[in-house]
Structures are given as C-alpha cells and as structure tokens.
C-alpha cells in the first residue's frame, strides 16, 4: 500500500461566505431543506465557469437528475455510460451532499488509477469547501474536517470519503 500524503492546505475555495443575511429561523429552514433535498442543496454550491461562479443547480441536465433520483430510490445502481457526460461531476456533488448532511456515513470510491482517485477526492472536497459556512454551522472551512489526505477525508460529523485505485496484483485489498 502506498503512503498517502497529507495536504499542506485544503483544496481551493471559490466562495467563503461565513455570514448569512437571513434571519436565524430561515437559516435553520434552509439547512433542513438542504439536508432533505439534494437538488435544493445544489443552489448553494457554485462552480467556476470561466471567470464567473455559476450555481451548480443551473448546470445539472435532466438525465443527471434522473441518475441521482435512481440512486436515491434504488440505492444499488450500476451505470453503463459513455465518457464526458457529466456523470462524475454530479456524483461528486451528490457525495458531498451525503457526507455533509448525514452523520457516520462512509463512501468508498474505486478508480482504475491512483491519480484519478486523488483527483476525484479533491473535487469532492472542493465542492464541500464551496458550500457556505453558515449552511454547515462552521466558522472556518478547516473546522469541517477531522482528517484529510489526498485520497481520504473525514468530516466533523464522522462521515467521510475514501478514494482508492484497484491494484492489478492485489485487487481484493482495495479500500482496506
């Protein structure tokens, strides 16, 4: 097993809003709505497109919505897909939502190459870091994490993600 590097700093953020102009009871309602509905949550996540920040909710296609609804309803889904259709993009946001709003959840992501696993994990962390701080009740982004490395992170709610690659010589040891 390869030794994983510890980040010297967290992946970059785009938005760092620590305050909210909404009244406290409205903030609580927004947090509850975000926890209950992935698609509602996506309006608070921004993605860099050129020089602008675009809400994630504006970038999701209907077929991507169908995929997330299928996962939510069936739980065990194997996707036979082509490349470059945004499947990884929407799954990264979905994983970010799961680990942010659900306690003690462990997500394992398997990739065919180590750098792909690392990149996938960084993109999930970037989405988490771009969620407004008031939405998760933290004052600083670093407070969200207990541990973070290139391919693993654990949040304060004990939910986390481990991204790993399959070794050709020892495939049964993936995610162990």
mmCIF file of the C-alpha atoms, coordinates in Angstrom:
data_MODEL
# 
_entry.id   MODEL 
# 
loop_
_atom_site.group_PDB 
_atom_site.id 
_atom_site.type_symbol 
_atom_site.label_atom_id 
_atom_site.label_alt_id 
_atom_site.label_comp_id 
_atom_site.label_asym_id 
_atom_site.label_entity_id 
_atom_site.label_seq_id 
_atom_site.pdbx_PDB_ins_code 
_atom_site.Cartn_x 
_atom_site.Cartn_y 
_atom_site.Cartn_z 
_atom_site.occupancy 
_atom_site.B_iso_or_equiv 
_atom_site.pdbx_formal_charge 
_atom_site.auth_seq_id 
_atom_site.auth_comp_id 
_atom_site.auth_asym_id 
_atom_site.auth_atom_id 
_atom_site.pdbx_PDB_model_num 
ATOM 1   C CA . UNK A 1 1   ? 0.000   0.000  0.000   1.00 0.00 ? 1   UNK A CA 1 
ATOM 2   C CA . UNK A 1 2   ? 1.328   3.418  -0.909  1.00 0.00 ? 2   UNK A CA 1 
ATOM 3   C CA . UNK A 1 3   ? 1.796   6.039  1.762   1.00 0.00 ? 3   UNK A CA 1 
ATOM 4   C CA . UNK A 1 4   ? -0.634  8.909  1.307   1.00 0.00 ? 4   UNK A CA 1 
ATOM 5   C CA . UNK A 1 5   ? 0.484   12.495 1.559   1.00 0.00 ? 5   UNK A CA 1 
ATOM 6   C CA . UNK A 1 6   ? -1.249  14.854 3.928   1.00 0.00 ? 6   UNK A CA 1 
ATOM 7   C CA . UNK A 1 7   ? -2.402  18.102 2.339   1.00 0.00 ? 7   UNK A CA 1 
ATOM 8   C CA . UNK A 1 8   ? -0.404  21.101 3.451   1.00 0.00 ? 8   UNK A CA 1 
ATOM 9   C CA . UNK A 1 9   ? -3.558  23.095 2.809   1.00 0.00 ? 9   UNK A CA 1 
ATOM 10  C CA . UNK A 1 10  ? -7.119  22.350 1.764   1.00 0.00 ? 10  UNK A CA 1 
ATOM 11  C CA . UNK A 1 11  ? -8.117  22.462 -1.913  1.00 0.00 ? 11  UNK A CA 1 
ATOM 12  C CA . UNK A 1 12  ? -9.009  25.996 -3.021  1.00 0.00 ? 12  UNK A CA 1 
ATOM 13  C CA . UNK A 1 13  ? -12.393 27.554 -2.470  1.00 0.00 ? 13  UNK A CA 1 
ATOM 14  C CA . UNK A 1 14  ? -14.350 29.950 -4.581  1.00 0.00 ? 14  UNK A CA 1 
ATOM 15  C CA . UNK A 1 15  ? -16.913 31.172 -2.102  1.00 0.00 ? 15  UNK A CA 1 
ATOM 16  C CA . UNK A 1 16  ? -16.111 31.735 1.533   1.00 0.00 ? 16  UNK A CA 1 
ATOM 17  C CA . UNK A 1 17  ? -19.316 33.195 2.898   1.00 0.00 ? 17  UNK A CA 1 
ATOM 18  C CA . UNK A 1 18  ? -19.250 32.981 6.668   1.00 0.00 ? 18  UNK A CA 1 
ATOM 19  C CA . UNK A 1 19  ? -22.279 35.143 7.267   1.00 0.00 ? 19  UNK A CA 1 
ATOM 20  C CA . UNK A 1 20  ? -25.834 34.960 6.073   1.00 0.00 ? 20  UNK A CA 1 
ATOM 21  C CA . UNK A 1 21  ? -28.310 37.815 5.732   1.00 0.00 ? 21  UNK A CA 1 
ATOM 22  C CA . UNK A 1 22  ? -31.248 35.550 6.511   1.00 0.00 ? 22  UNK A CA 1 
ATOM 23  C CA . UNK A 1 23  ? -32.954 35.552 9.929   1.00 0.00 ? 23  UNK A CA 1 
ATOM 24  C CA . UNK A 1 24  ? -31.916 32.611 12.184  1.00 0.00 ? 24  UNK A CA 1 
ATOM 25  C CA . UNK A 1 25  ? -35.227 30.734 11.790  1.00 0.00 ? 25  UNK A CA 1 
ATOM 26  C CA . UNK A 1 26  ? -34.912 30.995 7.990   1.00 0.00 ? 26  UNK A CA 1 
ATOM 27  C CA . UNK A 1 27  ? -31.312 29.737 8.149   1.00 0.00 ? 27  UNK A CA 1 
ATOM 28  C CA . UNK A 1 28  ? -32.498 26.690 10.080  1.00 0.00 ? 28  UNK A CA 1 
ATOM 29  C CA . UNK A 1 29  ? -35.231 26.072 7.493   1.00 0.00 ? 29  UNK A CA 1 
ATOM 30  C CA . UNK A 1 30  ? -32.672 26.349 4.676   1.00 0.00 ? 30  UNK A CA 1 
ATOM 31  C CA . UNK A 1 31  ? -30.367 23.844 6.391   1.00 0.00 ? 31  UNK A CA 1 
ATOM 32  C CA . UNK A 1 32  ? -33.254 21.393 6.819   1.00 0.00 ? 32  UNK A CA 1 
ATOM 33  C CA . UNK A 1 33  ? -34.329 21.809 3.176   1.00 0.00 ? 33  UNK A CA 1 
ATOM 34  C CA . UNK A 1 34  ? -30.745 21.233 2.011   1.00 0.00 ? 34  UNK A CA 1 
ATOM 35  C CA . UNK A 1 35  ? -30.453 18.080 4.114   1.00 0.00 ? 35  UNK A CA 1 
ATOM 36  C CA . UNK A 1 36  ? -33.729 16.702 2.780   1.00 0.00 ? 36  UNK A CA 1 
ATOM 37  C CA . UNK A 1 37  ? -33.284 17.573 -0.900  1.00 0.00 ? 37  UNK A CA 1 
ATOM 38  C CA . UNK A 1 38  ? -30.078 17.208 -2.915  1.00 0.00 ? 38  UNK A CA 1 
ATOM 39  C CA . UNK A 1 39  ? -31.431 19.374 -5.731  1.00 0.00 ? 39  UNK A CA 1 
ATOM 40  C CA . UNK A 1 40  ? -32.310 22.171 -3.313  1.00 0.00 ? 40  UNK A CA 1 
ATOM 41  C CA . UNK A 1 41  ? -28.770 21.942 -1.864  1.00 0.00 ? 41  UNK A CA 1 
ATOM 42  C CA . UNK A 1 42  ? -27.232 22.462 -5.327  1.00 0.00 ? 42  UNK A CA 1 
ATOM 43  C CA . UNK A 1 43  ? -28.417 26.062 -5.451  1.00 0.00 ? 43  UNK A CA 1 
ATOM 44  C CA . UNK A 1 44  ? -25.865 26.838 -2.707  1.00 0.00 ? 44  UNK A CA 1 
ATOM 45  C CA . UNK A 1 45  ? -22.916 25.186 -4.486  1.00 0.00 ? 45  UNK A CA 1 
ATOM 46  C CA . UNK A 1 46  ? -21.055 27.246 -7.069  1.00 0.00 ? 46  UNK A CA 1 
ATOM 47  C CA . UNK A 1 47  ? -18.792 26.034 -9.853  1.00 0.00 ? 47  UNK A CA 1 
ATOM 48  C CA . UNK A 1 48  ? -16.197 28.153 -11.664 1.00 0.00 ? 48  UNK A CA 1 
ATOM 49  C CA . UNK A 1 49  ? -17.044 28.616 -15.343 1.00 0.00 ? 49  UNK A CA 1 
ATOM 50  C CA . UNK A 1 50  ? -14.505 30.924 -16.937 1.00 0.00 ? 50  UNK A CA 1 
ATOM 51  C CA . UNK A 1 51  ? -14.359 33.968 -14.674 1.00 0.00 ? 51  UNK A CA 1 
ATOM 52  C CA . UNK A 1 52  ? -17.874 33.527 -13.228 1.00 0.00 ? 52  UNK A CA 1 
ATOM 53  C CA . UNK A 1 53  ? -19.266 31.410 -10.435 1.00 0.00 ? 53  UNK A CA 1 
ATOM 54  C CA . UNK A 1 54  ? -22.331 29.518 -11.598 1.00 0.00 ? 54  UNK A CA 1 
ATOM 55  C CA . UNK A 1 55  ? -24.753 27.781 -9.224  1.00 0.00 ? 55  UNK A CA 1 
ATOM 56  C CA . UNK A 1 56  ? -24.468 24.017 -9.608  1.00 0.00 ? 56  UNK A CA 1 
ATOM 57  C CA . UNK A 1 57  ? -28.256 23.789 -9.953  1.00 0.00 ? 57  UNK A CA 1 
ATOM 58  C CA . UNK A 1 58  ? -28.028 25.606 -13.301 1.00 0.00 ? 58  UNK A CA 1 
ATOM 59  C CA . UNK A 1 59  ? -25.540 23.071 -14.679 1.00 0.00 ? 59  UNK A CA 1 
ATOM 60  C CA . UNK A 1 60  ? -27.426 19.825 -14.000 1.00 0.00 ? 60  UNK A CA 1 
ATOM 61  C CA . UNK A 1 61  ? -29.072 18.204 -17.015 1.00 0.00 ? 61  UNK A CA 1 
ATOM 62  C CA . UNK A 1 62  ? -32.295 16.234 -16.851 1.00 0.00 ? 62  UNK A CA 1 
ATOM 63  C CA . UNK A 1 63  ? -30.518 12.868 -17.356 1.00 0.00 ? 63  UNK A CA 1 
ATOM 64  C CA . UNK A 1 64  ? -28.168 13.686 -14.454 1.00 0.00 ? 64  UNK A CA 1 
ATOM 65  C CA . UNK A 1 65  ? -31.207 14.408 -12.289 1.00 0.00 ? 65  UNK A CA 1 
ATOM 66  C CA . UNK A 1 66  ? -32.674 11.065 -13.330 1.00 0.00 ? 66  UNK A CA 1 
ATOM 67  C CA . UNK A 1 67  ? -29.448 9.319  -12.271 1.00 0.00 ? 67  UNK A CA 1 
ATOM 68  C CA . UNK A 1 68  ? -29.496 10.907 -8.807  1.00 0.00 ? 68  UNK A CA 1 
ATOM 69  C CA . UNK A 1 69  ? -33.208 10.076 -8.372  1.00 0.00 ? 69  UNK A CA 1 
ATOM 70  C CA . UNK A 1 70  ? -32.481 6.486  -9.404  1.00 0.00 ? 70  UNK A CA 1 
ATOM 71  C CA . UNK A 1 71  ? -29.672 6.227  -6.839  1.00 0.00 ? 71  UNK A CA 1 
ATOM 72  C CA . UNK A 1 72  ? -31.893 7.707  -4.125  1.00 0.00 ? 72  UNK A CA 1 
ATOM 73  C CA . UNK A 1 73  ? -34.719 5.286  -4.913  1.00 0.00 ? 73  UNK A CA 1 
ATOM 74  C CA . UNK A 1 74  ? -32.877 2.054  -5.764  1.00 0.00 ? 74  UNK A CA 1 
ATOM 75  C CA . UNK A 1 75  ? -29.637 2.524  -3.748  1.00 0.00 ? 75  UNK A CA 1 
ATOM 76  C CA . UNK A 1 76  ? -27.652 -0.079 -5.728  1.00 0.00 ? 76  UNK A CA 1 
ATOM 77  C CA . UNK A 1 77  ? -27.060 1.193  -9.245  1.00 0.00 ? 77  UNK A CA 1 
ATOM 78  C CA . UNK A 1 78  ? -24.560 0.196  -11.901 1.00 0.00 ? 78  UNK A CA 1 
ATOM 79  C CA . UNK A 1 79  ? -24.219 2.816  -14.606 1.00 0.00 ? 79  UNK A CA 1 
ATOM 80  C CA . UNK A 1 80  ? -23.212 1.869  -18.142 1.00 0.00 ? 80  UNK A CA 1 
ATOM 81  C CA . UNK A 1 81  ? -22.316 5.210  -19.644 1.00 0.00 ? 81  UNK A CA 1 
ATOM 82  C CA . UNK A 1 82  ? -20.202 6.964  -22.196 1.00 0.00 ? 82  UNK A CA 1 
ATOM 83  C CA . UNK A 1 83  ? -17.465 9.458  -21.395 1.00 0.00 ? 83  UNK A CA 1 
ATOM 84  C CA . UNK A 1 84  ? -17.810 13.215 -20.926 1.00 0.00 ? 84  UNK A CA 1 
ATOM 85  C CA . UNK A 1 85  ? -21.494 13.307 -19.975 1.00 0.00 ? 85  UNK A CA 1 
ATOM 86  C CA . UNK A 1 86  ? -21.012 14.834 -16.523 1.00 0.00 ? 86  UNK A CA 1 
ATOM 87  C CA . UNK A 1 87  ? -21.702 11.696 -14.521 1.00 0.00 ? 87  UNK A CA 1 
ATOM 88  C CA . UNK A 1 88  ? -18.627 12.105 -12.290 1.00 0.00 ? 88  UNK A CA 1 
ATOM 89  C CA . UNK A 1 89  ? -19.462 15.788 -11.855 1.00 0.00 ? 89  UNK A CA 1 
ATOM 90  C CA . UNK A 1 90  ? -22.949 15.160 -10.489 1.00 0.00 ? 90  UNK A CA 1 
ATOM 91  C CA . UNK A 1 91  ? -21.842 12.143 -8.410  1.00 0.00 ? 91  UNK A CA 1 
ATOM 92  C CA . UNK A 1 92  ? -19.124 14.254 -6.739  1.00 0.00 ? 92  UNK A CA 1 
ATOM 93  C CA . UNK A 1 93  ? -21.763 16.822 -5.736  1.00 0.00 ? 93  UNK A CA 1 
ATOM 94  C CA . UNK A 1 94  ? -24.058 14.022 -4.554  1.00 0.00 ? 94  UNK A CA 1 
ATOM 95  C CA . UNK A 1 95  ? -21.290 12.509 -2.398  1.00 0.00 ? 95  UNK A CA 1 
ATOM 96  C CA . UNK A 1 96  ? -20.514 15.969 -0.967  1.00 0.00 ? 96  UNK A CA 1 
ATOM 97  C CA . UNK A 1 97  ? -24.183 16.381 -0.046  1.00 0.00 ? 97  UNK A CA 1 
ATOM 98  C CA . UNK A 1 98  ? -24.335 12.922 1.527   1.00 0.00 ? 98  UNK A CA 1 
ATOM 99  C CA . UNK A 1 99  ? -21.308 13.381 3.765   1.00 0.00 ? 99  UNK A CA 1 
ATOM 100 C CA . UNK A 1 100 ? -22.153 16.974 4.722   1.00 0.00 ? 100 UNK A CA 1 
ATOM 101 C CA . UNK A 1 101 ? -25.704 16.308 5.861   1.00 0.00 ? 101 UNK A CA 1 
ATOM 102 C CA . UNK A 1 102 ? -25.680 12.681 7.018   1.00 0.00 ? 102 UNK A CA 1 
ATOM 103 C CA . UNK A 1 103 ? -23.765 11.525 10.095  1.00 0.00 ? 103 UNK A CA 1 
ATOM 104 C CA . UNK A 1 104 ? -21.472 8.483  10.254  1.00 0.00 ? 104 UNK A CA 1 
ATOM 105 C CA . UNK A 1 105 ? -21.593 7.783  6.540   1.00 0.00 ? 105 UNK A CA 1 
ATOM 106 C CA . UNK A 1 106 ? -18.629 6.212  4.765   1.00 0.00 ? 106 UNK A CA 1 
ATOM 107 C CA . UNK A 1 107 ? -18.326 6.456  0.999   1.00 0.00 ? 107 UNK A CA 1 
ATOM 108 C CA . UNK A 1 108 ? -15.828 4.352  -0.936  1.00 0.00 ? 108 UNK A CA 1 
ATOM 109 C CA . UNK A 1 109 ? -14.891 5.320  -4.490  1.00 0.00 ? 109 UNK A CA 1 
ATOM 110 C CA . UNK A 1 110 ? -12.891 2.919  -6.641  1.00 0.00 ? 110 UNK A CA 1 
ATOM 111 C CA . UNK A 1 111 ? -10.864 4.125  -9.602  1.00 0.00 ? 111 UNK A CA 1 
ATOM 112 C CA . UNK A 1 112 ? -8.592  2.357  -12.054 1.00 0.00 ? 112 UNK A CA 1 
ATOM 113 C CA . UNK A 1 113 ? -5.620  4.675  -11.391 1.00 0.00 ? 113 UNK A CA 1 
ATOM 114 C CA . UNK A 1 114 ? -4.282  6.406  -8.272  1.00 0.00 ? 114 UNK A CA 1 
ATOM 115 C CA . UNK A 1 115 ? -4.169  9.919  -9.768  1.00 0.00 ? 115 UNK A CA 1 
ATOM 116 C CA . UNK A 1 116 ? -7.808  9.587  -10.855 1.00 0.00 ? 116 UNK A CA 1 
ATOM 117 C CA . UNK A 1 117 ? -8.805  8.637  -7.306  1.00 0.00 ? 117 UNK A CA 1 
ATOM 118 C CA . UNK A 1 118 ? -6.872  11.596 -5.922  1.00 0.00 ? 118 UNK A CA 1 
ATOM 119 C CA . UNK A 1 119 ? -8.474  13.976 -8.421  1.00 0.00 ? 119 UNK A CA 1 
ATOM 120 C CA . UNK A 1 120 ? -11.962 12.650 -7.644  1.00 0.00 ? 120 UNK A CA 1 
ATOM 121 C CA . UNK A 1 121 ? -11.411 13.210 -3.910  1.00 0.00 ? 121 UNK A CA 1 
ATOM 122 C CA . UNK A 1 122 ? -10.072 16.723 -4.443  1.00 0.00 ? 122 UNK A CA 1 
ATOM 123 C CA . UNK A 1 123 ? -13.123 17.643 -6.492  1.00 0.00 ? 123 UNK A CA 1 
ATOM 124 C CA . UNK A 1 124 ? -15.464 16.404 -3.750  1.00 0.00 ? 124 UNK A CA 1 
ATOM 125 C CA . UNK A 1 125 ? -13.509 18.437 -1.181  1.00 0.00 ? 125 UNK A CA 1 
ATOM 126 C CA . UNK A 1 126 ? -13.620 21.500 -3.439  1.00 0.00 ? 126 UNK A CA 1 
ATOM 127 C CA . UNK A 1 127 ? -17.412 21.230 -3.599  1.00 0.00 ? 127 UNK A CA 1 
ATOM 128 C CA . UNK A 1 128 ? -17.589 20.885 0.197   1.00 0.00 ? 128 UNK A CA 1 
ATOM 129 C CA . UNK A 1 129 ? -15.285 23.880 0.619   1.00 0.00 ? 129 UNK A CA 1 
ATOM 130 C CA . UNK A 1 130 ? -17.515 25.975 -1.636  1.00 0.00 ? 130 UNK A CA 1 
ATOM 131 C CA . UNK A 1 131 ? -20.637 25.352 0.437   1.00 0.00 ? 131 UNK A CA 1 
ATOM 132 C CA . UNK A 1 132 ? -21.335 28.493 2.501   1.00 0.00 ? 132 UNK A CA 1 
ATOM 133 C CA . UNK A 1 133 ? -20.030 28.107 6.052   1.00 0.00 ? 133 UNK A CA 1 
ATOM 134 C CA . UNK A 1 134 ? -23.325 29.187 7.620   1.00 0.00 ? 134 UNK A CA 1 
ATOM 135 C CA . UNK A 1 135 ? -25.002 26.208 5.945   1.00 0.00 ? 135 UNK A CA 1 
ATOM 136 C CA . UNK A 1 136 ? -22.871 23.760 7.932   1.00 0.00 ? 136 UNK A CA 1 
ATOM 137 C CA . UNK A 1 137 ? -22.514 25.819 11.122  1.00 0.00 ? 137 UNK A CA 1 
ATOM 138 C CA . UNK A 1 138 ? -18.750 26.313 10.933  1.00 0.00 ? 138 UNK A CA 1 
ATOM 139 C CA . UNK A 1 139 ? -16.705 29.484 11.209  1.00 0.00 ? 139 UNK A CA 1 
ATOM 140 C CA . UNK A 1 140 ? -13.778 28.222 9.117   1.00 0.00 ? 140 UNK A CA 1 
ATOM 141 C CA . UNK A 1 141 ? -13.500 25.617 6.365   1.00 0.00 ? 141 UNK A CA 1 
ATOM 142 C CA . UNK A 1 142 ? -10.824 23.737 8.327   1.00 0.00 ? 142 UNK A CA 1 
ATOM 143 C CA . UNK A 1 143 ? -13.351 23.162 11.137  1.00 0.00 ? 143 UNK A CA 1 
ATOM 144 C CA . UNK A 1 144 ? -15.370 20.876 8.848   1.00 0.00 ? 144 UNK A CA 1 
ATOM 145 C CA . UNK A 1 145 ? -12.603 18.261 8.753   1.00 0.00 ? 145 UNK A CA 1 
ATOM 146 C CA . UNK A 1 146 ? -11.204 15.836 11.329  1.00 0.00 ? 146 UNK A CA 1 
ATOM 147 C CA . UNK A 1 147 ? -8.729  14.397 8.832   1.00 0.00 ? 147 UNK A CA 1 
ATOM 148 C CA . UNK A 1 148 ? -7.880  14.939 5.186   1.00 0.00 ? 148 UNK A CA 1 
ATOM 149 C CA . UNK A 1 149 ? -5.308  13.422 2.855   1.00 0.00 ? 149 UNK A CA 1 
ATOM 150 C CA . UNK A 1 150 ? -5.048  13.175 -0.908  1.00 0.00 ? 150 UNK A CA 1 
ATOM 151 C CA . UNK A 1 151 ? -7.476  10.263 -1.129  1.00 0.00 ? 151 UNK A CA 1 
ATOM 152 C CA . UNK A 1 152 ? -9.369  10.329 2.189   1.00 0.00 ? 152 UNK A CA 1 
ATOM 153 C CA . UNK A 1 153 ? -11.196 12.798 4.368   1.00 0.00 ? 153 UNK A CA 1 
ATOM 154 C CA . UNK A 1 154 ? -13.394 12.633 7.450   1.00 0.00 ? 154 UNK A CA 1 
ATOM 155 C CA . UNK A 1 155 ? -15.732 15.444 8.452   1.00 0.00 ? 155 UNK A CA 1 
ATOM 156 C CA . UNK A 1 156 ? -16.705 16.527 11.972  1.00 0.00 ? 156 UNK A CA 1 
ATOM 157 C CA . UNK A 1 157 ? -19.948 14.528 11.689  1.00 0.00 ? 157 UNK A CA 1 
ATOM 158 C CA . UNK A 1 158 ? -17.817 11.359 11.266  1.00 0.00 ? 158 UNK A CA 1 
ATOM 159 C CA . UNK A 1 159 ? -18.821 10.977 7.634   1.00 0.00 ? 159 UNK A CA 1 
ATOM 160 C CA . UNK A 1 160 ? -16.045 10.560 5.139   1.00 0.00 ? 160 UNK A CA 1 
ATOM 161 C CA . UNK A 1 161 ? -14.849 9.539  1.720   1.00 0.00 ? 161 UNK A CA 1 
ATOM 162 C CA . UNK A 1 162 ? -12.061 7.178  0.726   1.00 0.00 ? 162 UNK A CA 1 
ATOM 163 C CA . UNK A 1 163 ? -10.996 7.090  -2.914  1.00 0.00 ? 163 UNK A CA 1 
ATOM 164 C CA . UNK A 1 164 ? -8.679  4.280  -3.943  1.00 0.00 ? 164 UNK A CA 1 
ATOM 165 C CA . UNK A 1 165 ? -7.452  2.515  -7.053  1.00 0.00 ? 165 UNK A CA 1 
ATOM 166 C CA . UNK A 1 166 ? -7.537  -1.169 -7.890  1.00 0.00 ? 166 UNK A CA 1 
ATOM 167 C CA . UNK A 1 167 ? -4.164  -2.868 -7.767  1.00 0.00 ? 167 UNK A CA 1 
ATOM 168 C CA . UNK A 1 168 ? -3.709  -5.410 -10.542 1.00 0.00 ? 168 UNK A CA 1 
ATOM 169 C CA . UNK A 1 169 ? -1.576  -7.600 -8.302  1.00 0.00 ? 169 UNK A CA 1 
ATOM 170 C CA . UNK A 1 170 ? -3.900  -7.454 -5.280  1.00 0.00 ? 170 UNK A CA 1 
ATOM 171 C CA . UNK A 1 171 ? -7.420  -6.287 -6.241  1.00 0.00 ? 171 UNK A CA 1 
ATOM 172 C CA . UNK A 1 172 ? -9.092  -7.698 -3.109  1.00 0.00 ? 172 UNK A CA 1 
ATOM 173 C CA . UNK A 1 173 ? -7.292  -5.140 -0.928  1.00 0.00 ? 173 UNK A CA 1 
ATOM 174 C CA . UNK A 1 174 ? -8.958  -2.096 -2.480  1.00 0.00 ? 174 UNK A CA 1 
ATOM 175 C CA . UNK A 1 175 ? -10.428 0.262  0.165   1.00 0.00 ? 175 UNK A CA 1 
ATOM 176 C CA . UNK A 1 176 ? -8.825  -1.693 3.034   1.00 0.00 ? 176 UNK A CA 1 
# 
